[in-house]
Amino acid sequence: MYLFFINTIIKRIELIDEFCKNGKLEPFRELITKILDEIHDRGVQVSIRYDVDFANFEDFAPAESKRIRVSLKNVKDPLEIIWVLFREYGHFLSHPRGNGNSLP
């Protein structure tokens, strides 16, 4: 159990470091940390991707597979990354749409 806790802390620090370095967000480290902690505390994982230019929210069963994937490919405006995190987190906070693409 102790080792799991240590690994979780290390992964958190590595994720924050990667956002700050590759996303050019070092001046916003404290804000990024708070955002990622809030998202994680609500049961959503966050990961970084470099294969595409977009972010997405994945909501698959089981519940522990909820994930926000943020692209750091071709970052032009670092603050846009923060907006993207909030937008994708908003998808998690919204009620599921159900079948089809119409809003509730």
The 8 nearest C-alpha neighbors of each residue, nearest first, counted from 0:
[[1, 3, 2, 4, 5, 6, 7, 8],
 [0, 2, 4, 3, 5, 6, 7, 8],
 [1, 3, 5, 4, 0, 6, 7, 8],
 [4, 2, 6, 0, 1, 5, 7, 8],
 [3, 5, 7, 1, 2, 6, 8, 0],
 [6, 4, 2, 8, 7, 3, 9, 1],
 [7, 5, 9, 3, 8, 4, 10, 2],
 [8, 6, 4, 10, 5, 9, 3, 11],
 [7, 9, 11, 5, 6, 10, 12, 4],
 [8, 10, 6, 12, 11, 7, 13, 5],
 [11, 9, 13, 7, 8, 12, 14, 6],
 [12, 10, 8, 14, 9, 13, 7, 15],
 [11, 13, 15, 9, 14, 10, 16, 8],
 [12, 14, 16, 10, 11, 15, 17, 9],
 [15, 13, 17, 11, 16, 12, 10, 18],
 [14, 16, 12, 18, 17, 13, 19, 11],
 [17, 15, 13, 19, 14, 18, 20, 12],
 [16, 18, 14, 20, 19, 15, 21, 13],
 [19, 17, 22, 15, 16, 21, 20, 14],
 [18, 20, 24, 25, 16, 23, 22, 17],
 [21, 19, 17, 23, 22, 18, 16, 25],
 [22, 20, 23, 17, 18, 19, 71, 24],
 [21, 23, 18, 19, 24, 20, 77, 71],
 [24, 22, 20, 19, 21, 77, 25, 18],
 [25, 23, 19, 27, 22, 26, 77, 28],
 [24, 26, 19, 28, 27, 23, 20, 18],
 [27, 25, 24, 28, 19, 29, 23, 30],
 [26, 28, 24, 25, 30, 29, 31, 19],
 [29, 27, 31, 25, 30, 26, 32, 19],
 [28, 30, 32, 31, 27, 33, 26, 25],
 [29, 31, 33, 27, 32, 28, 34, 35],
 [32, 30, 28, 34, 33, 29, 35, 27],
 [31, 33, 29, 35, 30, 34, 36, 28],
 [34, 32, 36, 30, 31, 35, 37, 29],
 [33, 35, 31, 37, 36, 32, 30, 38],
 [34, 36, 38, 32, 37, 33, 39, 31],
 [35, 37, 39, 33, 38, 34, 40, 32],
 [38, 36, 40, 34, 35, 39, 33, 41],
 [37, 39, 35, 41, 36, 40, 43, 34],
 [38, 40, 43, 36, 42, 41, 37, 44],
 [39, 41, 37, 42, 38, 36, 43, 35],
 [42, 40, 39, 38, 43, 37, 36, 44],
 [43, 41, 39, 40, 44, 63, 38, 65],
 [42, 44, 39, 65, 66, 38, 41, 45],
 [43, 45, 66, 39, 67, 65, 42, 46],
 [46, 44, 67, 66, 68, 43, 47, 35],
 [45, 47, 68, 69, 67, 48, 44, 66],
 [48, 46, 69, 68, 70, 71, 49, 45],
 [47, 49, 70, 50, 69, 71, 68, 46],
 [48, 50, 72, 70, 71, 51, 47, 52],
 [49, 51, 48, 72, 52, 70, 71, 53],
 [52, 50, 53, 49, 70, 72, 48, 54],
 [53, 51, 72, 70, 54, 50, 73, 71],
 [54, 52, 70, 51, 55, 69, 72, 68],
 [55, 53, 69, 68, 70, 83, 52, 56],
 [54, 56, 68, 67, 87, 57, 53, 69],
 [55, 57, 67, 87, 66, 68, 58, 90],
 [58, 56, 66, 65, 59, 67, 55, 64],
 [57, 59, 65, 56, 64, 66, 60, 62],
 [58, 60, 64, 61, 57, 65, 62, 63],
 [61, 59, 62, 64, 58, 63, 65, 57],
 [60, 62, 63, 64, 59, 65, 58, 57],
 [61, 63, 60, 64, 65, 59, 58, 42],
 [64, 62, 61, 65, 42, 43, 60, 44],
 [63, 65, 62, 59, 61, 66, 60, 58],
 [66, 64, 58, 43, 57, 63, 62, 59],
 [67, 65, 44, 57, 43, 45, 56, 64],
 [68, 66, 56, 45, 55, 44, 46, 57],
 [67, 69, 46, 55, 54, 47, 45, 66],
 [70, 68, 54, 47, 48, 46, 67, 71],
 [69, 71, 48, 54, 72, 49, 53, 52],
 [72, 70, 74, 49, 22, 73, 48, 69],
 [71, 73, 49, 70, 52, 74, 51, 50],
 [74, 72, 75, 71, 52, 70, 49, 22],
 [75, 73, 71, 72, 76, 77, 22, 80],
 [76, 74, 73, 77, 79, 22, 78, 72],
 [75, 77, 78, 79, 74, 80, 23, 22],
 [78, 76, 79, 80, 23, 22, 24, 74],
 [79, 77, 80, 81, 76, 82, 24, 22],
 [78, 80, 82, 77, 81, 76, 83, 75],
 [81, 79, 83, 78, 82, 77, 84, 22],
 [82, 80, 84, 78, 79, 83, 85, 31],
 [81, 83, 79, 85, 80, 84, 86, 78],
 [84, 82, 86, 80, 81, 85, 87, 79],
 [85, 83, 81, 87, 82, 86, 88, 80],
 [84, 86, 88, 82, 83, 87, 89, 81],
 [87, 85, 83, 89, 88, 84, 82, 90],
 [86, 88, 90, 89, 84, 85, 56, 83],
 [89, 87, 85, 91, 90, 86, 84, 92],
 [90, 88, 92, 86, 87, 91, 85, 93],
 [89, 91, 87, 93, 88, 92, 86, 56],
 [90, 92, 88, 89, 93, 87, 56, 94],
 [91, 93, 89, 90, 88, 94, 87, 95],
 [94, 92, 90, 91, 89, 95, 96, 88],
 [93, 95, 96, 92, 91, 90, 103, 97],
 [96, 94, 97, 93, 91, 90, 103, 92],
 [95, 97, 102, 94, 103, 98, 100, 101],
 [96, 98, 95, 99, 100, 103, 101, 94],
 [99, 97, 96, 100, 101, 95, 102, 103],
 [100, 98, 101, 97, 96, 102, 103, 95],
 [99, 101, 102, 98, 96, 97, 103, 95],
 [102, 100, 99, 103, 96, 98, 97, 95],
 [101, 103, 96, 100, 99, 97, 95, 94],
 [102, 96, 101, 94, 97, 95, 100, 93]]
